[in-house]
Amino acid sequence: MSHLPAGTMREALIDTSAITENVRHLRRLTDSDVIAVVKADGYGHGAVRSANAALVGGANRIGVAEIAEGLALRRAGIDAPILAWLHAPGASFAEAAAAGLELGISSFDQLLAAAAAASAVRAVAVHLKVETGLGRNGIAPADVPTVFAEAARLERIGKLRVVGIFSHLSNTSEADDRAALARFEDALALAATYGLTPRVRHLAASHAAFEIPEARFDCVRLGIAIYGLSPFADRTSAELGLRPAMTLRAGVAAVRRVPAGQGVSYGYTHRTEGDTTLALVPIGYADGVPRAASGGAAVRIGGATFPVAGRIAMDQFVVDVGDHPVAVGDEALLFGDPTLGAPPVEAWADAAGTINYEIVTRIGPRVPRREAAR
Ligand SMILES: *Cc1c(COP(=O)(O)O)cnc(C)c1O
């Protein structure tokens, strides 16, 4: 029987070698450079360790949503190129530029702000983001010629370096993504007419990196796949050659023998059917274990699978372990690598009506992350 380290209530084990190997695998598979996306604290895995592991695996660049995330990586000593693409109005491009961050540019105003952050000695590196149908940020089609013309002028006078042009897909259908791909190619052709020659053209995130080879261009921006999880509802990690990097577990905090008819947890949505043993698992929705998964999820204890009994609470939930010899301190495995016998994170996502991305990303700050090879 596995146990957690003494005094540890719950933890997320992060296998950084899995991230390294996933990146290596994806570089080979896509034959493209890789921007490893570590926004939202590395999808819950820890941004710094995820970025470092991805760089070891051959990632060429790190991607984050916000400037603050990029600055934190710089402070942690990561000196690889870092691209940040989602900005608050008035965000400090000067601070970003001083830290050598590359800025995703989604509007004419952002372009001017980036140029204003250039110093006498240093041009600001930008990636122009064009809207190709996702309906989020990105330079609006009507503004693209103006922004391209101004970007080319600012590059000529040494204020900016247009390192990249990029966009993002909706993954709605292959037809929708191919339509967006065609719009992206039109934007690249237009950029060339303004004298823009970006080295890093990028469109595909994990989904399209697998599905649409033509969308790979110079570089793919990979998030979920580097953590070993599948961007597809109908394909597993193993089928994609990926290894899940996060294992979530807690140590059984109490066991109690109860008679038939014992109500379990708030609202008594579960009552025991006969004499049985209830085991208390000390992790709850405050830790990112979704309450909505009550009734649909299960954990593994000692190689057997037990469904969650009753409602998941803020700090804990209960499993009915029948007559199995479960003891205080035993490991309750919520999810991990299914090839090693753990439930897949997708079982929790399905039970909660969401996707694997949301489960790992919402694992909360009360869950210590510990780096561990398996
Ligand atoms: C989050 C994000 C990605 C990574 O997406 P995955 O599906 O996790 O690979 C790539 N590009 C942009 C613009 C993003 O916001």
The ligand as an SDF file (V2000), in Angstrom:
LIG
                    3D

 15 15  0  0  0  0  0  0  0  0999 V2000
   -3.7890   28.4750  -24.0800 C   0  0  0  0  0  0  0  0  0  0  0  0
   -3.3300   28.7940  -25.4630 C   0  0  0  0  0  0  0  0  0  0  0  0
   -2.5790   27.8560  -26.2030 C   0  0  0  0  0  0  0  0  0  0  0  0
   -2.3580   26.4310  -25.7440 C   0  0  0  0  0  0  0  0  0  0  0  0
   -3.5090   25.6770  -26.0450 O   0  0  0  0  0  0  0  0  0  0  0  0
   -3.5500   24.0900  -25.8240 P   0  0  0  0  0  0  0  0  0  0  0  0
   -4.8650   23.6940  -26.3560 O   0  0  0  0  0  0  0  0  0  0  0  0
   -3.4700   23.8930  -24.3300 O   0  0  0  0  0  0  0  0  0  0  0  0
   -2.3930   23.5140  -26.5320 O   0  0  0  0  0  0  0  0  0  0  0  0
   -2.0720   28.2620  -27.4220 C   0  0  0  0  0  0  0  0  0  0  0  0
   -2.2880   29.5010  -27.9030 N   0  0  0  0  0  0  0  0  0  0  0  0
   -3.0330   30.4140  -27.2340 C   0  0  0  0  0  0  0  0  0  0  0  0
   -3.2470   31.7530  -27.8470 C   0  0  0  0  0  0  0  0  0  0  0  0
   -3.5870   30.0950  -26.0080 C   0  0  0  0  0  0  0  0  0  0  0  0
   -4.3380   30.9880  -25.3640 O   0  0  0  0  0  0  0  0  0  0  0  0
  1  2  1  0
  2  3  1  0
  2 14  2  0
  3  4  1  0
  3 10  2  0
  4  5  1  0
  5  6  1  0
  6  7  2  0
  6  8  1  0
  6  9  1  0
 10 11  1  0
 11 12  2  0
 12 13  1  0
 12 14  1  0
 14 15  1  0
M  END
$$$$
